[in-house]
Amino acid sequence: MRNQPKNHLPMKKIYRQILWLTAAVLLSVPAFAQNKLQTPTNFFGFKPDADRQLFTYEKLIDYFKLLDKNSNRLKLIKIGTSPMGKPMYVAMISNAQNIANLDKLKKINKQLALNPDLTTAQRTQMIKDGKVFIYATLSIHSSKVGPTQASPLIAYELITTKDPQIRSWLDKTVFALLDKKVTVYRTKAGFKTSAGKIPAGSFVVKNGSSVKEIVKNMDVSPITLESKPEVVLQKIKTPHIALMVSWFHDMDAGWTRYIFDTYHIPYTQIHPGDVATLDFSKFDILIFPDMSKSVLMDGKYSESGYSQPNLPPEYTKGIGEKGLQKIMAFVNNGGKILSWGRSTNLFEGTLTIQGANGQKEAFVLPYRNIAPGMQKKGLYCPGTFIKVNWKRGNPLTFGMEKQTGIFYRGNPVFKTWQPGFDMDRRVIGWFPETHLVLSGYAENINMVGNKAIMVRLRKGKGHLILYGFSPIFRASTPVTYKLVFNGILM
């Protein structure tokens, strides 16, 4: 994170510029043909929120298409496809001028959010010209239908209101994308240019027509080099990623999918029960988001407080011992695993690999989660922003500051030791000794001082990267996204 310049605009002035944007992500269906703008009650045949009355998502999309057709204050935009193969939409609501200038407003917001090199004058002008976006999903959990049922009421009110205060809010809004194919390299070391020092981990692209087209849409200004840099360049290739997703309420895996979809990272979903028959030769990386070891191994919860879901047997299969052997053979032969949160417990303790000759190799990776013992002694961290030191110069920390915050819940904490034959370990992130809390509440948090929170392990030809926290927590911690991206690109 960068400090704001001393002469930045006061927040009150920025907030006075906020306009209402209501964006609702919805599933699509056939278009609705009508010419007049109807009230929700007339369209659905009942008032949304009436007792014992619910409209379908299909009917809801029909209504938003009607609003889009008959109002210049609402624009319905297709943004992708759901896992069920249905188109998804976002509804943009503002005044007519802002709806007509969505692309321009999008560029302003991206610059303000992502370009750290803006001058004070540029930033001031963009804040003056730009509009603030308010994103309302109007439903996250499928069983909570009230907000979705309210969405046509909200939309109709905003696009038809004559209330001067609401009309004054409706003055700012935006969204959009790009996809081009070019050869990209990454620097293994920093180097100097006439424009200044280029840090390790920077991306180098050979100039050409495709690159020029991309540069037009970039949010930061690239540096043009007169010649190829005299440092080692790693050619970036798109790895084949398998993302582990359980059939239970797998929230963190859902947020991981959201981040990967947002940043156009291709992946294949797999489930614990797939491992027995899965051909791992098709994949370079296996990713385990934060999920229970018992769900992964056995297809059910062993922790207290969780009820067992009533699902058909094919949805409650776990990896099993043979499946875990297969996963470790994948690593031993050169595969890479990224694992965070509770899923890191999967690789703790004695593991085995079945050799081609039928013999088993038993081994213990050089780490252990010591958080449970600390929690018994009073460690309590319900969800707090905690300081972490990062190992400089490591490919996993390219682009990171020496110290940042992470969203942390007190478990895991890693202890590592000298590895054995054909293994290695490197501590990538660790807690400072004292003054750990940046924001939030924690008790006895100094117990984790100087302890490891992110480690890289080697077994045979492959690697495991273990994060003791969720680096993508609910898509709200962009400062640690690059720890995942670097792991993918490493």
C-alpha positions in Angstrom: 0.0 0.0 0.0 1.2 3.5 -0.7 0.8 6.5 1.5 -1.5 9.2 0.2 0.3 12.5 -0.8 0.1 15.3 1.7 -1.9 17.4 -0.6 -4.6 14.7 -1.4 -8.2 15.8 -1.5 -10.1 15.5 1.8 -12.3 12.4 2.0 -15.4 14.5 2.6 -15.0 16.1 -0.7 -14.6 12.8 -2.4 -17.7 11.4 -0.7 -19.7 14.4 -1.8 -19.0 13.2 -5.4 -20.4 9.7 -4.7 -23.3 8.6 -6.9 -25.4 5.6 -6.5 -24.6 2.7 -8.8 -26.5 -0.4 -8.2 -25.1 -3.4 -9.9 -26.9 -6.7 -9.6 -25.3 -9.9 -11.0 -28.1 -12.0 -12.5 -28.7 -15.2 -14.5 -30.0 -14.7 -18.0 -32.9 -15.9 -20.2 -34.9 -15.0 -23.3 -35.5 -11.3 -23.9 -38.9 -9.8 -23.0 -40.7 -7.9 -25.8 -42.6 -4.9 -24.6 -42.6 -1.2 -25.3 -43.7 0.5 -22.1 -41.8 0.9 -18.8 -43.9 -1.0 -16.3 -43.8 -0.9 -12.5 -42.6 -4.1 -10.9 -46.1 -4.8 -9.6 -47.7 -4.6 -13.0 -44.9 -6.7 -14.6 -44.8 -9.5 -12.1 -48.5 -9.5 -11.3 -47.8 -8.9 -7.6 -45.7 -6.5 -5.5 -42.2 -7.9 -4.9 -41.9 -8.7 -1.1 -45.6 -9.7 -0.9 -46.1 -12.8 1.3 -46.0 -16.2 -0.4 -45.0 -14.6 -3.8 -41.6 -15.1 -5.5 -40.6 -14.4 -9.1 -38.0 -16.5 -10.9 -34.5 -15.3 -12.0 -35.7 -15.7 -15.6 -38.5 -13.4 -15.0 -36.3 -10.9 -13.2 -33.9 -10.8 -16.2 -36.9 -10.2 -18.5 -37.7 -7.1 -16.3 -34.2 -5.7 -16.4 -34.2 -6.1 -20.2 -37.4 -4.2 -20.3 -35.8 -1.4 -18.2 -32.7 -1.4 -20.4 -34.8 -1.0 -23.5 -37.0 1.8 -22.2 -34.7 3.8 -19.9 -31.5 5.7 -20.6 -30.6 5.5 -16.9 -30.0 1.7 -16.9 -27.7 -0.4 -19.0 -27.7 -4.2 -18.8 -24.3 -5.7 -19.6 -23.4 -9.4 -20.1 -20.3 -10.1 -18.1 -19.7 -13.9 -18.3 -21.2 -17.3 -18.0 -22.2 -19.1 -14.8 -20.9 -22.7 -13.9 -24.3 -23.9 -15.2 -23.6 -22.3 -18.6 -26.1 -19.5 -18.3 -25.1 -15.9 -19.2 -24.6 -13.5 -16.3 -25.4 -9.7 -16.3 -24.6 -6.6 -14.4 -27.2 -3.8 -14.3 -25.7 -0.2 -14.3 -27.9 2.5 -13.0 -27.0 6.2 -13.1 -28.0 9.4 -14.9 -28.2 9.3 -18.7 -24.9 11.1 -19.2 -22.9 8.7 -17.1 -24.5 5.7 -18.7 -23.5 7.1 -22.1 -19.9 7.6 -20.8 -19.3 4.3 -19.1 -16.0 3.5 -20.9 -14.5 6.8 -20.1 -15.5 6.6 -16.4 -14.1 3.0 -16.3 -10.7 4.2 -17.4 -10.7 7.0 -14.8 -11.5 4.5 -12.0 -8.9 2.0 -13.1 -6.2 4.7 -13.2 -7.2 5.9 -9.7 -7.2 2.3 -8.3 -4.2 0.9 -10.0 -1.7 3.5 -11.2 0.6 4.5 -8.4 2.5 6.9 -10.7 -0.2 9.5 -11.1 0.9 13.0 -10.3 -1.0 15.0 -7.7 -2.5 17.1 -10.5 -3.6 14.1 -12.5 -5.1 12.5 -9.4 -7.0 15.7 -8.5 -8.4 16.1 -12.0 -9.5 12.4 -12.2 -11.2 12.6 -8.8 -13.0 15.7 -10.1 -14.0 14.0 -13.4 -14.6 10.5 -12.2 -17.5 8.8 -10.5 -17.6 6.4 -7.5 -19.1 2.9 -8.1 -21.2 1.1 -5.6 -21.5 -2.6 -6.3 -24.5 -4.4 -4.9 -24.7 -8.2 -5.4 -28.2 -8.2 -3.8 -27.7 -11.9 -2.8 -24.7 -14.1 -1.9 -26.3 -17.1 -0.4 -28.9 -19.0 -2.4 -31.3 -19.4 0.5 -31.5 -15.6 1.1 -33.8 -14.5 -1.6 -35.1 -11.2 -0.1 -32.5 -8.9 -1.6 -32.9 -10.3 -5.1 -36.7 -9.9 -4.8 -36.1 -6.2 -3.9 -33.9 -5.5 -6.9 -36.7 -4.5 -9.4 -38.1 -2.2 -6.7 -34.7 -0.5 -6.3 -34.0 -0.3 -10.0 -37.5 1.2 -10.8 -37.2 3.7 -8.0 -33.8 4.9 -9.1 -34.6 5.3 -12.8 -38.0 7.0 -12.4 -37.6 9.1 -9.3 -38.1 12.8 -9.3 -36.7 13.2 -5.8 -34.0 15.9 -6.1 -31.7 14.3 -3.6 -31.7 10.9 -5.3 -31.4 12.6 -8.7 -28.3 14.4 -7.3 -26.9 11.0 -6.2 -27.3 9.6 -9.7 -24.3 11.3 -11.2 -21.5 8.7 -11.4 -20.8 4.9 -12.6 -18.7 1.9 -14.8 -17.2 -1.7 -16.1 -15.1 -3.6 -19.1 -12.2 -6.0 -20.4 -9.4 -7.0 -22.9 -7.6 -10.2 -24.2 -4.5 -10.3 -26.5 -1.8 -12.9 -27.1 1.9 -11.9 -26.9 5.1 -13.4 -25.7 6.0 -12.3 -22.2 9.2 -12.7 -20.2 9.9 -12.0 -16.6 13.2 -10.7 -15.2 15.0 -12.9 -12.6 17.1 -9.9 -11.4 16.8 -6.1 -11.4 18.6 -3.9 -13.9 19.1 -0.2 -14.6 17.8 1.9 -17.5 17.9 5.5 -18.4 14.4 5.8 -16.9 15.6 4.3 -13.6 15.9 0.9 -11.9 13.7 -2.0 -13.1 13.1 -4.4 -10.2 13.3 -8.2 -10.3 10.1 -9.8 -11.3 9.2 -7.2 -13.9 7.6 -8.2 -17.2 9.3 -7.7 -20.5 7.5 -7.8 -23.8 9.0 -7.5 -27.3 7.4 -4.5 -29.1 5.0 -5.0 -31.9 1.5 -4.1 -33.2 -0.2 -6.4 -30.7 1.7 -4.9 -27.8 1.0 -1.3 -29.0 -2.7 -2.2 -28.9 -2.5 -3.5 -25.4 -0.5 -0.5 -24.2 -3.4 1.8 -25.2 -5.6 0.0 -22.6 -3.1 -0.3 -19.8 -3.6 1.3 -16.4 0.1 2.1 -15.9 2.7 3.6 -18.2 5.3 1.0 -19.5 8.9 1.8 -19.9 10.3 1.5 -23.4 13.8 -0.2 -23.6 16.2 0.6 -26.4 17.6 -3.0 -26.4 17.0 -6.4 -24.8 18.0 -6.2 -21.1 21.2 -8.2 -20.2 19.6 -10.2 -17.4 18.2 -13.7 -17.3 14.7 -13.7 -18.7 12.1 -16.4 -17.9 9.6 -17.0 -20.7 6.1 -17.0 -19.2 3.9 -19.8 -20.2 0.3 -20.4 -19.1 0.4 -23.4 -16.7 -2.3 -26.0 -16.5 -4.0 -25.6 -13.1 -6.3 -28.0 -11.2 -8.3 -26.3 -8.6 -9.6 -28.5 -5.8 -13.3 -27.7 -4.9 -15.4 -29.8 -2.6 -19.2 -30.4 -3.0 -19.9 -28.8 0.4 -20.3 -25.1 1.0 -16.8 -24.4 -0.2 -16.7 -20.6 0.2 -12.9 -20.0 -0.1 -12.8 -22.1 -3.3 -15.6 -19.9 -4.7 -13.7 -16.8 -4.0 -10.6 -18.3 -5.6 -12.6 -19.0 -8.7 -13.8 -15.4 -8.7 -10.2 -14.1 -8.5 -9.0 -16.4 -11.2 -11.9 -15.5 -13.5 -11.3 -11.8 -12.8 -7.7 -12.0 -13.7 -8.3 -14.4 -16.6 -6.3 -17.3 -15.1 -7.5 -20.6 -16.7 -8.1 -23.6 -14.5 -9.9 -26.9 -14.3 -12.1 -27.7 -11.3 -11.6 -31.1 -9.6 -13.2 -32.7 -6.6 -11.7 -34.9 -3.9 -13.5 -37.9 -5.3 -11.9 -37.3 -8.7 -8.3 -37.9 -7.6 -8.5 -41.7 -7.8 -9.1 -41.6 -11.6 -7.6 -38.2 -12.5 -4.7 -38.1 -15.0 -2.3 -35.7 -13.2 0.0 -35.6 -16.3 -2.4 -33.0 -17.7 -1.6 -30.5 -14.9 1.4 -28.5 -13.8 -0.2 -27.1 -10.6 -2.6 -28.4 -8.0 -4.3 -25.7 -5.8 -5.9 -26.3 -2.5 -7.9 -23.4 -1.1 -8.8 -23.1 2.6 -10.9 -26.2 3.4 -11.0 -28.9 6.1 -8.6 -31.8 5.9 -11.4 -34.2 6.8 -13.5 -33.0 3.9 -10.6 -33.5 1.6 -9.6 -36.9 2.9 -12.9 -38.5 3.9 -15.6 -36.4 2.2 -17.1 -35.3 5.5 -16.6 -33.0 8.5 -14.9 -34.3 11.6 -14.9 -30.9 13.4 -17.6 -30.2 15.9 -20.3 -27.7 15.0 -20.7 -28.9 11.4 -23.7 -31.0 10.3 -23.1 -33.7 7.7 -24.8 -32.7 4.4 -27.4 -35.1 3.1 -25.8 -35.7 -0.3 -25.7 -38.8 -2.7 -22.6 -40.9 -2.1 -20.8 -39.7 -5.3 -20.7 -36.2 -3.7 -19.2 -37.3 -0.4 -16.1 -39.1 -1.6 -12.7 -38.0 -0.2 -9.2 -38.2 -1.6 -8.4 -41.2 0.6 -4.9 -42.6 1.4 -4.3 -43.9 -2.1 -5.4 -40.5 -3.6 -2.9 -38.7 -1.3 -0.2 -41.0 -2.4 -1.0 -40.1 -6.0 -0.9 -36.4 -5.2 2.5 -36.7 -3.5 3.8 -38.7 -6.5 2.7 -35.8 -8.7 4.9 -33.5 -6.6 7.8 -35.9 -6.5 7.8 -36.1 -10.3 7.9 -32.3 -10.7 4.4 -31.0 -10.0 3.7 -28.0 -7.8 1.1 -27.5 -5.1 -0.3 -24.3 -3.7 -2.2 -24.8 -0.4 -3.5 -22.3 2.1 -5.3 -22.1 5.4 -6.7 -25.4 6.8 -5.8 -27.4 3.7 -2.1 -27.2 4.6 -2.8 -29.8 7.3 -3.2 -32.3 4.5 0.5 -32.6 4.0 1.6 -32.7 7.7 2.9 -35.9 9.3 3.9 -39.2 7.7 3.2 -39.4 3.9 3.9 -42.2 1.5 4.6 -42.6 -2.2 4.1 -45.9 -4.1 7.1 -46.5 -6.3 7.0 -48.1 -9.7 8.5 -51.3 -8.2 5.7 -51.5 -5.7 7.8 -50.4 -2.8 6.5 -47.5 -0.6 8.6 -44.6 0.4 7.6 -43.0 3.8 8.7 -39.5 4.6 7.7 -36.4 6.6 7.8 -32.9 5.1 9.9 -30.6 7.3 7.0 -28.5 8.8 4.3 -28.7 11.4 1.3 -26.6 12.4 1.9 -25.5 16.0 -1.1 -23.2 16.3 -3.4 -25.6 18.2 -1.0 -25.7 21.1 -0.8 -21.9 21.1 -4.6 -21.6 21.1 -4.8 -23.8 24.2 -2.4 -21.4 25.9 -4.5 -18.3 25.0 -3.8 -17.3 21.4 -6.9 -15.7 20.0 -7.1 -14.1 16.6 -10.7 -14.0 15.3 -9.8 -12.3 12.0 -7.2 -9.5 12.2 -4.9 -7.6 9.9 -1.4 -8.7 11.1 2.1 -7.7 10.0 4.3 -10.1 8.1 7.9 -9.8 7.0 8.7 -11.2 3.5 11.9 -12.7 2.2 13.3 -10.2 -0.3 14.6 -11.4 -3.7 12.6 -14.6 -3.7 10.5 -15.2 -6.8 7.5 -15.8 -4.6 7.7 -12.2 -3.2 8.5 -10.3 -6.4 6.6 -7.0 -6.2 6.0 -7.2 -2.5 7.1 -4.7 0.1 9.5 -5.8 2.8 6.6 -5.9 5.3 2.8 -5.9 4.6 -0.3 -7.0 6.4 -2.3 -10.2 6.0 -5.8 -11.2 7.1 -5.2 -13.8 9.7 -7.3 -16.0 12.0 -4.6 -17.4 14.3 -4.2 -20.8 12.6 -2.0 -22.2 11.1 1.4 -21.2 12.5 4.4 -23.2 11.0 7.4 -24.7 12.6 10.1 -25.9 10.2 13.3 -27.9 10.6 16.3 -29.1 8.6 15.0 -31.3 5.8 16.1 -34.8 5.0 17.1 -36.5 1.8 15.7 -35.1 -1.5 13.8 -32.4 0.4 14.3 -28.7 1.1 12.5 -25.9 2.9 12.5 -22.1 2.7 10.7 -19.7 5.0 9.1 -17.0 2.7 7.1 -15.1 5.3 7.3 -14.7 9.1 5.7 -12.6 11.8 7.8 -9.8 13.4 8.6 -10.3 17.1 6.3 -7.6 18.5 3.8 -5.0 17.5 2.0 -7.3 15.1 -1.5 -5.9 14.9 -2.2 -3.4 12.2 -6.0 -3.4 12.6 -8.5 -5.4 14.6 -8.4 -7.4 17.8 -6.2 -10.3 19.0 -5.2 -11.8 22.4 -1.6 -13.1 23.1 -0.7 -12.5 19.5 3.0 -12.1 20.4 3.0 -15.9 20.8 3.4 -16.1 17.0 6.3 -13.6 16.9 9.2 -14.8 14.7 7.2 -17.8 13.6 6.8 -18.8 9.9 3.5 -18.2 8.1 4.5 -19.0 4.5 6.9 -21.7 3.5 8.2 -23.3 0.3 9.0 -27.0 0.5 10.7 -29.2 -2.1 10.1 -33.0 -2.4 11.9 -34.7 -5.2 11.5 -32.6 -8.4 8.5 -30.7 -7.2 7.4 -28.1 -4.7 4.7 -27.3 -2.2 4.0 -23.6 -1.3 2.1 -23.4 2.0 0.3 -20.2 3.1 -0.9 -20.1 6.7 -3.6 -17.7 5.7 -5.9 -17.1 2.8 -4.1 -14.8 0.4 -7.3 -14.1 -1.5 -9.7 -13.8 1.5 -13.1 -13.0 0.1 -11.4 -11.0 -2.8 -10.6 -8.3 -0.2 -6.8 -8.6 0.2 -5.2 -7.5 -3.1 -1.9 -6.8 -1.4 -1.4 -10.6 -1.1 -2.9 -11.7 -4.4 0.6 -11.5 -6.0 1.9 -14.2 -3.6 -0.5 -16.6 -5.4 0.2 -15.2 -8.8 4.0 -15.5 -8.2 3.5 -19.0 -7.1 1.7 -19.8 -10.3 4.3 -18.2 -12.5 7.4 -19.5 -10.5 
